[in-house]
Amino acid sequence: MTVEQGKKPDADQAAPGPGAGPLAGVRVLDISTVVAGPFSATLMADLGAEVLKIELPGDGDHIRQLPPHKSGVALWSKVANRNKRGITLDLRQPEGLTILERLLPRYDVLVENFRPGTLDRWGLDMARLRALRPDLIVLRVTGFGQTGPYRSRPGFARIFEAMSGFVNLCGEKDGPPLYPGFPVSDALTGVFGAYAITAALLHRQKHGEGQEIDLSATEAMLRVLDFMPIEYDQLGVARSRQGNLNAYSAPSSVYKTRDDKWVVLAVSAPTVFRRLAFAIGRADLLDDPLFSTNTARIQNRAQIEAIMENWFRAHALCDASDILMRHEVSFSPIYDIADIVADPHFIERQVLVRVEDEELGCVSMQNVVPRFSATPGRIWRTGPGVGQHNDDVYGQELGMSRAQQADLRERNII
């Protein structure tokens, strides 16, 4: 089942395959593992790039060992590696590298996330890669970058989130740092990787040269914490945890309604606070010097937050929602995935779509983001099984006989 942006699934559509979207014609070889690197390649695949994922024979990518699972099937991999074909190949063995060298000239982009120097030790330094494909673009995803004293350190998302300063911002003021329930830095790094590759492709189109992209997950996480470095540089402030309070506006927290529902409020502009004041029947706040400006409200945060806490505690969610929407105040109930699935706006925009999977049947996942008017992306398949497309790639594309493939499988090379 192929799902194109803005269109409902249609069983009569053309046979699934890559090629729809603004990146149609771009070919990506993904030898990375787990989340950040593969996510970069998947975002490109969503927009039409043809992506071939390489995993180790046997267990495949480590992401297949991470929950959630259904009947032994790794659900995360179904989404993280969607829109890709998949083969198995052991790059640690000389014959595996030889096969990779046959594949590389056919691809525009190589995505890898090994520790710096790993490919060099295997004989695939940049000189060799450029000999195989002179205009190759190589995305190198690591925790700390290709240079510096930490370049060889191992790490995963929780490490990068800690060292970037992100986790130190999360949690209650007097409590310990708190992690979110998802590897945020991996997803953000994947977004940085996808846009960096696209920029490199544009440069290659203009100038005819490929290049290496040195992407540090820690630096990507730090980059999105926009004002934290300049605040420390200019004001000497090392920002820390504030619980659910907003760093730059007030009131702005998480509140419990009379019927025990959680609501978030965001009042980052003077016009919104004005509407809020009328919504809660407190127009007097607009003339009160304690609350008349955002700076004043931040300085008197405890008082303004107490006003909002009392107001929400006196209203059920449906009543509070009606009042705030009528006055155009920015707020939202705190959603879980069940709320997202049932939300009429998300349903109308097909934010979640159903895609056919060979093992699980029809499954739900996020639609392509963002949406292009002229060249919409699409989801043409879920993440492949381990080595699912070995026959297609090794047989049809590289011309290996069945006997040759069987020999390579027996020796655990493919």
TANORTA-V494243 format. One record per residue. N is the residue number from 1. RES is the residue in one letter. SS is DSSP state (h for helix, s for strand, l for the rest). PSI is psi in radians with two decimals (NA if undefined). BURIAL is 1 if it has 24 or more other ideal C-beta (glycine too) atoms within 12 Angstrom, else 0. Layout:
# TANORTA-V494243
n=N res=RES ss=SS psi=PSI burial=BURIAL
n=N res=RES ss=SS psi=PSI burial=BURIAL
This chain:
# TANORTA-V494243
n=1 res=M ss=l psi=2.13 burial=1
n=2 res=T ss=l psi=2.32 burial=1
n=3 res=V ss=s psi=1.95 burial=1
n=4 res=E ss=s psi=2.62 burial=1
n=5 res=Q ss=l psi=2.26 burial=1
n=6 res=G ss=l psi=0.06 burial=0
n=7 res=K ss=l psi=2.51 burial=0
n=8 res=K ss=l psi=2.63 burial=0
n=9 res=P ss=l psi=2.44 burial=1
n=10 res=D ss=l psi=2.04 burial=0
n=11 res=A ss=l psi=-0.31 burial=0
n=12 res=D ss=l psi=0.11 burial=0
n=13 res=Q ss=l psi=2.93 burial=0
n=14 res=A ss=l psi=2.80 burial=0
n=15 res=A ss=l psi=2.41 burial=0
n=16 res=P ss=l psi=2.58 burial=1
n=17 res=G ss=l psi=2.84 burial=0
n=18 res=P ss=l psi=3.00 burial=1
n=19 res=G ss=l psi=-0.15 burial=1
n=20 res=A ss=l psi=2.36 burial=1
n=21 res=G ss=l psi=2.93 burial=1
n=22 res=P ss=l psi=-0.30 burial=1
n=23 res=L ss=l psi=0.27 burial=1
n=24 res=A ss=l psi=2.36 burial=1
n=25 res=G ss=l psi=-0.33 burial=0
n=26 res=V ss=l psi=2.36 burial=1
n=27 res=R ss=s psi=2.26 burial=1
n=28 res=V ss=s psi=2.28 burial=1
n=29 res=L ss=s psi=2.00 burial=1
n=30 res=D ss=s psi=1.86 burial=1
n=31 res=I ss=l psi=0.23 burial=1
n=32 res=S ss=l psi=2.98 burial=1
n=33 res=T ss=l psi=2.86 burial=1
n=34 res=V ss=l psi=-1.91 burial=1
n=35 res=V ss=l psi=-1.06 burial=1
n=36 res=A ss=h psi=-0.95 burial=1
n=37 res=G ss=h psi=-0.92 burial=1
n=38 res=P ss=h psi=-0.61 burial=1
n=39 res=F ss=h psi=-0.65 burial=1
n=40 res=S ss=h psi=-0.84 burial=1
n=41 res=A ss=h psi=-0.64 burial=1
n=42 res=T ss=h psi=-0.71 burial=1
n=43 res=L ss=h psi=-0.65 burial=1
n=44 res=M ss=h psi=-0.68 burial=1
n=45 res=A ss=h psi=-0.64 burial=1
n=46 res=D ss=h psi=-0.51 burial=1
n=47 res=L ss=l psi=0.34 burial=1
n=48 res=G ss=l psi=-0.17 burial=1
n=49 res=A ss=l psi=2.57 burial=1
n=50 res=E ss=s psi=2.02 burial=1
n=51 res=V ss=s psi=2.28 burial=1
n=52 res=L ss=s psi=2.06 burial=1
n=53 res=K ss=s psi=2.32 burial=1
n=54 res=I ss=s psi=2.24 burial=1
n=55 res=E ss=s psi=2.84 burial=1
n=56 res=L ss=l psi=2.52 burial=1
n=57 res=P ss=l psi=2.62 burial=1
n=58 res=G ss=l psi=-1.88 burial=0
n=59 res=D ss=l psi=-0.34 burial=0
n=60 res=G ss=l psi=-2.72 burial=1
n=61 res=D ss=l psi=2.54 burial=1
n=62 res=H ss=h psi=-0.43 burial=0
n=63 res=I ss=h psi=-0.41 burial=1
n=64 res=R ss=h psi=-0.29 burial=1
n=65 res=Q ss=h psi=-0.13 burial=0
n=66 res=L ss=l psi=2.42 burial=0
n=67 res=P ss=l psi=2.77 burial=0
n=68 res=P ss=l psi=2.69 burial=0
n=69 res=H ss=s psi=2.67 burial=0
n=70 res=K ss=s psi=2.02 burial=0
n=71 res=S ss=l psi=0.69 burial=0
n=72 res=G ss=l psi=-0.06 burial=0
n=73 res=V ss=s psi=2.24 burial=0
n=74 res=A ss=s psi=1.89 burial=1
n=75 res=L ss=h psi=-0.63 burial=1
n=76 res=W ss=h psi=-0.75 burial=1
n=77 res=S ss=h psi=-0.51 burial=1
n=78 res=K ss=h psi=-0.58 burial=1
n=79 res=V ss=h psi=-0.79 burial=1
n=80 res=A ss=h psi=-0.44 burial=1
n=81 res=N ss=l psi=0.45 burial=1
n=82 res=R ss=l psi=2.80 burial=1
n=83 res=N ss=l psi=0.34 burial=1
n=84 res=K ss=s psi=2.65 burial=1
n=85 res=R ss=s psi=2.72 burial=1
n=86 res=G ss=s psi=2.35 burial=1
n=87 res=I ss=s psi=2.87 burial=1
n=88 res=T ss=s psi=2.47 burial=1
n=89 res=L ss=l psi=2.26 burial=1
n=90 res=D ss=l psi=1.78 burial=1
n=91 res=L ss=l psi=-0.16 burial=1
n=92 res=R ss=l psi=-0.23 burial=0
n=93 res=Q ss=l psi=2.48 burial=0
n=94 res=P ss=h psi=-0.73 burial=0
n=95 res=E ss=h psi=-0.56 burial=0
n=96 res=G ss=h psi=-0.73 burial=1
n=97 res=L ss=h psi=-0.66 burial=1
n=98 res=T ss=h psi=-0.73 burial=0
n=99 res=I ss=h psi=-0.71 burial=1
n=100 res=L ss=h psi=-0.69 burial=1
n=101 res=E ss=h psi=-0.46 burial=1
n=102 res=R ss=h psi=-0.55 burial=0
n=103 res=L ss=h psi=-0.66 burial=1
n=104 res=L ss=h psi=-0.77 burial=1
n=105 res=P ss=l psi=-0.29 burial=0
n=106 res=R ss=l psi=-0.08 burial=0
n=107 res=Y ss=l psi=2.60 burial=1
n=108 res=D ss=l psi=-0.53 burial=1
n=109 res=V ss=s psi=2.44 burial=1
n=110 res=L ss=s psi=2.23 burial=1
n=111 res=V ss=s psi=2.14 burial=1
n=112 res=E ss=s psi=2.68 burial=1
n=113 res=N ss=l psi=0.63 burial=1
n=114 res=F ss=l psi=2.88 burial=1
n=115 res=R ss=l psi=2.57 burial=1
n=116 res=P ss=l psi=2.36 burial=1
n=117 res=G ss=l psi=-0.17 burial=0
n=118 res=T ss=h psi=-0.89 burial=1
n=119 res=L ss=h psi=-0.60 burial=1
n=120 res=D ss=h psi=-0.78 burial=0
n=121 res=R ss=h psi=-0.50 burial=0
n=122 res=W ss=l psi=-0.08 burial=1
n=123 res=G ss=l psi=0.19 burial=0
n=124 res=L ss=l psi=0.97 burial=1
n=125 res=D ss=l psi=3.05 burial=0
n=126 res=M ss=h psi=-0.56 burial=1
n=127 res=A ss=h psi=-0.75 burial=0
n=128 res=R ss=h psi=-0.74 burial=0
n=129 res=L ss=h psi=-0.70 burial=1
n=130 res=R ss=h psi=-0.50 burial=0
n=131 res=A ss=h psi=-0.61 burial=0
n=132 res=L ss=h psi=-0.65 burial=1
n=133 res=R ss=l psi=1.70 burial=1
n=134 res=P ss=l psi=-0.58 burial=0
n=135 res=D ss=l psi=0.43 burial=1
n=136 res=L ss=l psi=2.43 burial=1
n=137 res=I ss=s psi=2.23 burial=1
n=138 res=V ss=s psi=2.05 burial=1
n=139 res=L ss=s psi=2.09 burial=1
n=140 res=R ss=s psi=1.93 burial=1
n=141 res=V ss=s psi=2.11 burial=1
n=142 res=T ss=s psi=3.03 burial=1
n=143 res=G ss=l psi=-0.67 burial=1
n=144 res=F ss=l psi=0.07 burial=1
n=145 res=G ss=l psi=3.00 burial=1
n=146 res=Q ss=l psi=-0.20 burial=1
n=147 res=T ss=l psi=3.02 burial=0
n=148 res=G ss=l psi=2.84 burial=0
n=149 res=P ss=l psi=-0.34 burial=0
n=150 res=Y ss=l psi=0.11 burial=0
n=151 res=R ss=l psi=-0.57 burial=0
n=152 res=S ss=l psi=0.07 burial=0
n=153 res=R ss=l psi=2.44 burial=0
n=154 res=P ss=l psi=2.91 burial=0
n=155 res=G ss=l psi=2.80 burial=1
n=156 res=F ss=l psi=-3.07 burial=1
n=157 res=A ss=h psi=-0.73 burial=1
n=158 res=R ss=h psi=-0.58 burial=1
n=159 res=I ss=h psi=-0.82 burial=1
n=160 res=F ss=h psi=-0.65 burial=1
n=161 res=E ss=h psi=-0.59 burial=1
n=162 res=A ss=h psi=-0.84 burial=1
n=163 res=M ss=h psi=-0.33 burial=1
n=164 res=S ss=l psi=-0.23 burial=1
n=165 res=G ss=l psi=-0.10 burial=1
n=166 res=F ss=l psi=-0.85 burial=1
n=167 res=V ss=h psi=-0.53 burial=1
n=168 res=N ss=h psi=-0.30 burial=1
n=169 res=L ss=h psi=-0.18 burial=1
n=170 res=C ss=l psi=2.24 burial=1
n=171 res=G ss=l psi=3.04 burial=0
n=172 res=E ss=l psi=2.70 burial=0
n=173 res=K ss=l psi=-0.75 burial=0
n=174 res=D ss=l psi=0.18 burial=0
n=175 res=G ss=l psi=-3.11 burial=0
n=176 res=P ss=l psi=2.78 burial=0
n=177 res=P ss=l psi=2.54 burial=0
n=178 res=L ss=l psi=2.44 burial=0
n=179 res=Y ss=l psi=2.57 burial=0
n=180 res=P ss=l psi=2.93 burial=0
n=181 res=G ss=l psi=0.34 burial=0
n=182 res=F ss=l psi=2.54 burial=0
n=183 res=P ss=l psi=1.44 burial=1
n=184 res=V ss=h psi=-0.73 burial=1
n=185 res=S ss=h psi=-0.56 burial=1
n=186 res=D ss=h psi=-0.78 burial=1
n=187 res=A ss=h psi=-0.78 burial=1
n=188 res=L ss=h psi=-0.73 burial=1
n=189 res=T ss=h psi=-0.68 burial=1
n=190 res=G ss=h psi=-0.70 burial=1
n=191 res=V ss=h psi=-0.80 burial=1
n=192 res=F ss=h psi=-0.73 burial=1
n=193 res=G ss=h psi=-0.77 burial=1
n=194 res=A ss=h psi=-0.76 burial=1
n=195 res=Y ss=h psi=-0.54 burial=1
n=196 res=A ss=h psi=-0.73 burial=1
n=197 res=I ss=h psi=-0.78 burial=1
n=198 res=T ss=h psi=-0.71 burial=1
n=199 res=A ss=h psi=-0.69 burial=0
n=200 res=A ss=h psi=-0.61 burial=1
n=201 res=L ss=h psi=-0.69 burial=1
n=202 res=L ss=h psi=-0.74 burial=0
n=203 res=H ss=h psi=-0.75 burial=0
n=204 res=R ss=h psi=-0.68 burial=1
n=205 res=Q ss=h psi=-0.63 burial=0
n=206 res=K ss=h psi=-0.64 burial=0
n=207 res=H ss=h psi=-0.14 burial=0
n=208 res=G ss=l psi=0.23 burial=0
n=209 res=E ss=l psi=2.50 burial=0
n=210 res=G ss=l psi=-3.13 burial=1
n=211 res=Q ss=l psi=2.89 burial=1
n=212 res=E ss=s psi=2.54 burial=1
n=213 res=I ss=s psi=2.03 burial=1
n=214 res=D ss=s psi=1.79 burial=1
n=215 res=L ss=s psi=1.96 burial=1
n=216 res=S ss=s psi=2.19 burial=1
n=217 res=A ss=h psi=-0.63 burial=1
n=218 res=T ss=h psi=-0.75 burial=1
n=219 res=E ss=h psi=-0.61 burial=1
n=220 res=A ss=h psi=-0.73 burial=1
n=221 res=M ss=h psi=-0.73 burial=1
n=222 res=L ss=h psi=-0.66 burial=1
n=223 res=R ss=h psi=-0.62 burial=1
n=224 res=V ss=l psi=-0.15 burial=1
n=225 res=L ss=l psi=0.87 burial=1
n=226 res=D ss=l psi=-1.19 burial=0
n=227 res=F ss=l psi=-0.03 burial=0
n=228 res=M ss=h psi=-0.82 burial=1
n=229 res=P ss=h psi=-0.74 burial=0
n=230 res=I ss=h psi=-0.54 burial=0
n=231 res=E ss=h psi=-0.75 burial=0
n=232 res=Y ss=h psi=-0.71 burial=0
n=233 res=D ss=h psi=-0.76 burial=0
n=234 res=Q ss=h psi=-0.49 burial=0
n=235 res=L ss=h psi=-0.17 burial=0
n=236 res=G ss=l psi=0.35 burial=0
n=237 res=V ss=l psi=2.13 burial=0
n=238 res=A ss=l psi=1.68 burial=0
n=239 res=R ss=l psi=2.50 burial=1
n=240 res=S ss=l psi=-2.79 burial=1
n=241 res=R ss=l psi=2.48 burial=0
n=242 res=Q ss=l psi=0.33 burial=1
n=243 res=G ss=l psi=-2.32 burial=0
n=244 res=N ss=l psi=0.08 burial=1
n=245 res=L ss=l psi=2.52 burial=1
n=246 res=N ss=l psi=2.46 burial=1
n=247 res=A ss=l psi=-0.38 burial=1
n=248 res=Y ss=l psi=0.14 burial=0
n=249 res=S ss=l psi=2.79 burial=1
n=250 res=A ss=l psi=2.53 burial=1
n=251 res=P ss=l psi=2.58 burial=1
n=252 res=S ss=l psi=1.65 burial=1
n=253 res=S ss=l psi=-2.85 burial=1
n=254 res=V ss=s psi=2.28 burial=1
n=255 res=Y ss=s psi=2.61 burial=1
n=256 res=K ss=s psi=2.30 burial=1
n=257 res=T ss=l psi=3.05 burial=1
n=258 res=R ss=l psi=-0.55 burial=0
n=259 res=D ss=l psi=0.45 burial=0
n=260 res=D ss=l psi=0.61 burial=0
n=261 res=K ss=l psi=2.65 burial=1
n=262 res=W ss=s psi=2.39 burial=0
n=263 res=V ss=s psi=2.46 burial=1
n=264 res=V ss=s psi=2.47 burial=1
n=265 res=L ss=s psi=2.39 burial=1
n=266 res=A ss=l psi=2.04 burial=1
n=267 res=V ss=l psi=1.36 burial=1
n=268 res=S ss=l psi=0.05 burial=0
n=269 res=A ss=l psi=2.57 burial=0
n=270 res=P ss=h psi=-0.66 burial=0
n=271 res=T ss=h psi=-0.62 burial=0
n=272 res=V ss=h psi=-0.71 burial=1
n=273 res=F ss=h psi=-0.65 burial=1
n=274 res=R ss=h psi=-0.79 burial=1
n=275 res=R ss=h psi=-0.67 burial=1
n=276 res=L ss=h psi=-0.76 burial=1
n=277 res=A ss=h psi=-0.75 burial=1
n=278 res=F ss=h psi=-0.63 burial=0
n=279 res=A ss=h psi=-0.69 burial=1
n=280 res=I ss=l psi=0.14 burial=1
n=281 res=G ss=l psi=0.52 burial=0
n=282 res=R ss=l psi=0.97 burial=1
n=283 res=A ss=h psi=-0.34 burial=0
n=284 res=D ss=h psi=-0.41 burial=0
n=285 res=L ss=h psi=-0.45 burial=1
n=286 res=L ss=h psi=-0.45 burial=0
n=287 res=D ss=h psi=-0.02 burial=0
n=288 res=D ss=l psi=2.12 burial=0
n=289 res=P ss=l psi=-0.31 burial=0
n=290 res=L ss=l psi=-0.39 burial=0
n=291 res=F ss=l psi=0.02 burial=1
n=292 res=S ss=l psi=-0.33 burial=0
n=293 res=T ss=l psi=2.80 burial=0
n=294 res=N ss=h psi=-0.71 burial=1
n=295 res=T ss=h psi=-0.75 burial=0
n=296 res=A ss=h psi=-0.70 burial=0
n=297 res=R ss=h psi=-0.64 burial=1
n=298 res=I ss=h psi=-0.70 burial=1
n=299 res=Q ss=h psi=-0.46 burial=0
n=300 res=N ss=l psi=0.73 burial=0
n=301 res=R ss=h psi=-0.74 burial=1
n=302 res=A ss=h psi=-0.73 burial=0
n=303 res=Q ss=h psi=-0.80 burial=0
n=304 res=I ss=h psi=-0.60 burial=1
n=305 res=E ss=h psi=-0.64 burial=1
n=306 res=A ss=h psi=-0.68 burial=0
n=307 res=I ss=h psi=-0.79 burial=1
n=308 res=M ss=h psi=-0.67 burial=1
n=309 res=E ss=h psi=-0.77 burial=1
n=310 res=N ss=h psi=-0.68 burial=0
n=311 res=W ss=h psi=-0.83 burial=1
n=312 res=F ss=h psi=-0.66 burial=1
n=313 res=R ss=h psi=-0.39 burial=0
n=314 res=A ss=l psi=-0.07 burial=0
n=315 res=H ss=l psi=2.46 burial=1
n=316 res=A ss=l psi=2.77 burial=0
n=317 res=L ss=h psi=-0.79 burial=1
n=318 res=C ss=h psi=-0.69 burial=0
n=319 res=D ss=h psi=-0.79 burial=0
n=320 res=A ss=h psi=-0.70 burial=1
n=321 res=S ss=h psi=-0.78 burial=0
n=322 res=D ss=h psi=-0.78 burial=0
n=323 res=I ss=h psi=-0.83 burial=1
n=324 res=L ss=h psi=-0.67 burial=1
n=325 res=M ss=h psi=-0.67 burial=0
n=326 res=R ss=h psi=-0.54 burial=0
n=327 res=H ss=l psi=0.14 burial=1
n=328 res=E ss=l psi=0.85 burial=0
n=329 res=V ss=l psi=2.38 burial=1
n=330 res=S ss=l psi=2.09 burial=1
n=331 res=F ss=s psi=2.94 burial=1
n=332 res=S ss=s psi=2.50 burial=0
n=333 res=P ss=s psi=2.67 burial=1
n=334 res=I ss=l psi=1.97 burial=0
n=335 res=Y ss=l psi=2.58 burial=0
n=336 res=D ss=l psi=-3.12 burial=0
n=337 res=I ss=h psi=-0.52 burial=0
n=338 res=A ss=h psi=-0.66 burial=0
n=339 res=D ss=h psi=-0.70 burial=0
n=340 res=I ss=h psi=-0.79 burial=0
n=341 res=V ss=h psi=-0.61 burial=0
n=342 res=A ss=h psi=-0.14 burial=0
n=343 res=D ss=l psi=2.22 burial=0
n=344 res=P ss=h psi=-0.56 burial=0
n=345 res=H ss=h psi=-0.82 burial=0
n=346 res=F ss=h psi=-0.62 burial=0
n=347 res=I ss=h psi=-0.82 burial=0
n=348 res=E ss=h psi=-0.70 burial=0
n=349 res=R ss=l psi=-0.01 burial=0
n=350 res=Q ss=l psi=0.84 burial=1
n=351 res=V ss=l psi=-0.62 burial=1
n=352 res=L ss=s psi=2.42 burial=1
n=353 res=V ss=s psi=2.85 burial=1
n=354 res=R ss=s psi=2.33 burial=1
n=355 res=V ss=s psi=2.45 burial=1
n=356 res=E ss=s psi=2.33 burial=1
n=357 res=D ss=s psi=2.42 burial=1
n=358 res=E ss=l psi=-0.52 burial=0
n=359 res=E ss=l psi=-0.58 burial=0
n=360 res=L ss=l psi=-0.11 burial=1
n=361 res=G ss=s psi=-2.45 burial=0
n=362 res=C ss=s psi=2.20 burial=0
n=363 res=V ss=s psi=2.76 burial=1
n=364 res=S ss=s psi=2.45 burial=1
n=365 res=M ss=s psi=2.95 burial=1
n=366 res=Q ss=s psi=2.53 burial=1
n=367 res=N ss=l psi=3.05 burial=1
n=368 res=V ss=l psi=2.40 burial=1
n=369 res=V ss=l psi=2.33 burial=0
n=370 res=P ss=l psi=-3.01 burial=0
n=371 res=R ss=l psi=2.22 burial=0
n=372 res=F ss=l psi=2.38 burial=0
n=373 res=S ss=l psi=-0.71 burial=0
n=374 res=A ss=l psi=-0.56 burial=0
n=375 res=T ss=l psi=1.18 burial=0
n=376 res=P ss=l psi=2.46 burial=1
n=377 res=G ss=l psi=3.11 burial=1
n=378 res=R ss=s psi=2.85 burial=1
n=379 res=I ss=s psi=2.01 burial=1
n=380 res=W ss=l psi=-0.18 burial=1
n=381 res=R ss=l psi=2.76 burial=1
n=382 res=T ss=l psi=3.06 burial=1
n=383 res=G ss=l psi=2.42 burial=1
n=384 res=P ss=l psi=2.78 burial=1
n=385 res=G ss=l psi=2.92 burial=1
n=386 res=V ss=l psi=2.05 burial=1
n=387 res=G ss=l psi=0.40 burial=1
n=388 res=Q ss=l psi=-0.56 burial=1
n=389 res=H ss=l psi=0.42 burial=1
n=390 res=N ss=h psi=-0.83 burial=1
n=391 res=D ss=h psi=-0.73 burial=0
n=392 res=D ss=h psi=-0.82 burial=0
n=393 res=V ss=h psi=-0.89 burial=1
n=394 res=Y ss=h psi=-0.65 burial=1
n=395 res=G ss=h psi=-1.05 burial=0
n=396 res=Q ss=h psi=-0.71 burial=0
n=397 res=E ss=h psi=-0.69 burial=0
n=398 res=L ss=l psi=-0.09 burial=1
n=399 res=G ss=l psi=0.41 burial=0
n=400 res=M ss=l psi=2.44 burial=1
n=401 res=S ss=l psi=2.88 burial=0
n=402 res=R ss=h psi=-0.63 burial=0
n=403 res=A ss=h psi=-0.72 burial=0
n=404 res=Q ss=h psi=-0.75 burial=0
n=405 res=Q ss=h psi=-0.72 burial=1
n=406 res=A ss=h psi=-0.69 burial=0
n=407 res=D ss=h psi=-0.75 burial=0
n=408 res=L ss=h psi=-0.65 burial=1
n=409 res=R ss=h psi=-0.72 burial=1
n=410 res=E ss=h psi=-0.55 burial=0
n=411 res=R ss=l psi=0.19 burial=0
n=412 res=N ss=l psi=0.59 burial=0
n=413 res=I ss=l psi=-0.62 burial=1
n=414 res=I ss=l psi=NA burial=1
